[in-house]
Amino acid sequence: MDNSVSLCAVGDVTAFFKDPESMFVHTGAILNEADITFGQNERHYTNRYSEEHDLMPGVPMTEVCPLEHAAALKRGGFDVMSFASNHCMDLGPDAMLDTVAALRNNGFTVIGAGKNIEEARKPAIFERKGTKIAYLAYCSVLRSGWEAGINRPGCAPMRASTFYKQIDYQPGTAPAIITLPHREDLEALKEDIRKVRPLVDVVVVSFHWGIHFTRGVLAMYEREVAHEAIDVGADLILGHHPHILKGIEVYRGKAIFYSMGNFAFDLPLSVRKAREKRLEEKFFHDVKADSEYAEWYSWAPDSRRSMIVKCRISNKKIEKASFLPVLINNKAQPVVISGEDEFQEALEDIKELSTSQGLNTRFSTEDREIVVGL
């Protein structure tokens, strides 16, 4: 009897503003086949607030749609979803808790956010075919006060500080950017891993982190945090937030997916322009919208590349890590790449993203998957 356990993971997911049932028409079967499927939730589901009128002070924008849209996420077959997000408190604690409740009511275990820090740090533990797997989630892209506290809703923090160092004596030259993890957050994270490690066979840790819309570049703190998490017992690191793919590292035989990119995350041009007009400021880094994609997905072209991470657990450890390369179509739907030329482009892209950051990861191909050499 085959006792291997299959895991799937994807990056940023939102229930679409319109026709949310269409999100997973091309990928739902794959996501539902896995024994455990993970996704990062990036949108509020509530009927009591709106982006136009109810943002917290100093917040430029958020992601919110009607409560009933959350049910469409079930088509993605998710077992566990993180809401450790830079948007988790955009509308205040009530909207965040509405969203957590909506996700739970639709059958998902929620990690990384909650009514207090204990709930936000609580792992999700699953047992499949005699193997136990734990999931933890943290956010590095946090506004002040949005971290959960003893009696305060929020998300589990893994913050970092930024410093600029002049590296050339000539005035006006670009500085080195140094990011260092908050030690109290990192120590708490490591303690969470240590606590759950004896209870399970595999530990998966999710991070909402990184530099968005900037090709390739990893912030210094990401590698330090990922390595220290693995040093104390993490078996797999799943990253998201940059809205584009980033490189993959293998450290001590464990895979680190620094960013899985967007997965199912619509952004109609009409929504984007309404935000820009209301704010009288651009927050989209001068992204040029392709007219073919404007109705559903006005992200930059790089944001169309995505992936479905797949891991196989055998003998109670991850023995294979791979991904299916994905392209997002003009209806914001993720579609697994089928063409040979597109597949080779995806392979070369992930190689370049990795080597550009000094990550000497080995990649191979097998049955239309790109395999990470552990």
C-alpha positions, 0 to 999 in steps of 0.5 A, spaced: 500 500 500 502 506 498 503 511 504 506 517 501 502 523 502 502 529 497 502 536 498 500 542 494 501 549 495 500 556 491 501 563 493 496 569 493 489 567 493 482 571 493 475 570 491 474 574 485 470 580 485 465 577 479 464 570 477 468 567 483 466 560 481 470 561 475 477 562 479 479 554 479 476 552 472 483 550 470 486 548 476 481 545 481 482 538 479 489 538 481 489 542 487 483 537 489 487 531 488 492 533 493 492 530 500 493 537 503 492 543 499 495 550 502 493 557 499 495 564 502 488 568 503 489 576 501 482 579 501 477 580 506 470 577 506 465 581 510 458 585 509 459 590 514 465 595 511 467 597 504 474 599 501 471 606 499 469 608 506 472 604 512 480 604 511 484 604 517 488 611 518 494 611 513 492 605 509 492 606 502 488 601 499 485 594 501 482 587 498 475 586 500 469 583 497 462 580 499 462 575 505 458 570 500 464 570 495 468 566 500 464 560 498 468 560 491 474 558 495 472 551 496 473 549 489 480 550 490 480 544 495 484 548 500 485 545 507 489 550 510 489 558 508 494 563 511 491 570 513 498 572 515 497 578 510 499 585 510 492 587 508 489 583 514 488 589 519 486 594 513 479 595 515 480 593 523 479 587 527 472 586 526 473 585 518 479 581 520 475 576 524 469 576 519 474 574 514 477 568 519 470 566 521 468 566 513 474 561 511 473 557 517 465 556 516 467 554 509 471 548 511 478 551 511 483 551 517 486 558 518 493 560 520 497 566 522 491 570 524 486 570 530 483 574 536 490 574 539 497 572 539 496 565 541 491 563 536 495 567 531 501 562 532 497 556 533 499 551 528 494 547 524 496 539 524 493 534 519 494 527 519 494 523 512 495 516 512 499 515 518 503 521 517 502 528 521 504 535 518 504 541 521 503 548 518 505 555 521 504 562 518 507 569 519 507 576 516 513 580 515 510 586 511 506 589 517 504 596 519 505 598 526 500 595 531 497 590 526 501 584 530 496 580 534 497 581 542 495 577 548 488 581 548 489 584 541 487 581 534 492 581 528 497 576 525 503 572 527 509 577 526 516 576 523 518 583 522 524 586 520 528 593 520 531 596 514 538 600 514 542 604 509 549 603 509 553 608 504 558 603 501 562 608 496 565 615 498 562 619 493 556 623 495 549 621 492 551 613 490 546 608 492 547 605 499 547 598 501 540 596 503 540 591 510 534 588 513 535 584 519 529 580 523 526 582 529 530 578 534 524 577 539 519 575 533 524 570 530 525 567 537 518 566 538 517 563 531 523 558 533 519 556 539 513 555 535 517 550 531 520 547 537 514 546 540 510 542 534 516 539 532 516 533 537 508 532 535 509 531 527 513 528 522 513 534 517 513 542 519 511 547 513 512 554 515 509 560 511 511 567 510 508 573 507 514 577 506 519 580 501 520 586 496 514 586 491 514 588 484 522 587 484 524 582 479 529 577 483 531 581 489 531 577 495 531 582 502 537 580 506 532 578 512 528 572 508 534 568 507 536 569 515 529 567 517 528 561 512 535 558 514 534 559 522 527 556 521 530 550 518 535 549 523 530 548 528 526 543 525 522 546 519 522 542 513 519 546 507 518 554 507 513 557 502 513 564 501 508 569 498 507 577 497 511 580 492 506 578 486 511 575 482 515 569 482 522 569 486 528 564 486 528 557 490 533 555 495 535 548 498 538 549 504 540 543 508 536 538 504 530 543 505 526 547 499 525 554 500 520 557 495 521 565 496 515 567 492 510 563 489 507 569 486 500 570 485 495 564 483 488 566 483 488 574 484 483 578 480 485 586 479 480 589 474 483 595 471 476 599 473 478 597 480 485 599 480 483 606 477 478 607 482 483 606 487 488 611 484 483 616 483 481 616 490 488 616 493 490 621 488 497 617 488 499 611 484 501 605 488 502 600 483 509 602 481 507 604 474 505 598 472 502 598 464 496 594 464 495 590 457 489 592 454 487 584 453 488 583 461 484 590 463 478 587 464 480 582 469 488 582 471 491 589 470 497 586 473 504 587 470 506 581 465 511 578 470 505 577 475 502 572 470 507 567 472 505 562 477 506 555 480 503 550 484 508 547 489 508 539 489 511 535 495 511 528 496 512 525 503 514 518 504 517 514 510 514 521 514 519 526 510 519 530 504 523 526 499 521 530 493 519 537 491 517 540 485 512 545 481 507 545 476 509 552 472 503 556 471 500 562 467 495 566 468 490 568 463 486 574 461 480 572 465 485 572 471 485 564 471 491 560 473 492 555 467 498 549 468 503 550 462 502 545 457 506 548 451 513 545 450 516 552 449 512 555 454 515 550 459 522 551 457 521 558 458 518 557 465 524 553 467 529 558 464 526 563 468 526 560 475 533 558 474 535 565 472 531 568 478 535 563 483 542 564 480 541 571 480 541 571 488 546 566 488 542 560 489 545 554 486 539 550 486 539 544 481 533 543 477 530 537 472 524 536 469 519 530 470 512 529 467 511 536 466 513 538 473 520 542 474 523 538 480 527 541 485 534 537 487 534 536 494 
